[in-house]
Amino acid sequence: MTSVNCQNAALVPSVARWLELIRAEYREMPCLSLTKPQMQRLWGLDSYICDALVEALLAAEVLRPSGTAYVAVTRGR
């Protein structure tokens, strides 16, 4: 049973990998503005995981809210 769980876990990107993927998307498209439902569809996330990732990115000052969407924090501009 444990080996099945380990194999499945290997297929699911880690939180750190998801955070880097989302950061990269926002770096590549600085004007990107996504709502949580759009993020869920784009990256195939469930609402719980999406909420946790968004909260982490807000805390790290990678994203900021803009109305109901989230945009990249711009520095030095």
Buried (B, 14 or more C-beta within 10 A) or exposed (E): EEEEEEEEEEEEEEEEEBBEEBBEBBEEEEEBBBEBEBBBEEBEBEEEBBBBBBEBBBEEEBBEEEEEBBBBEEEEE
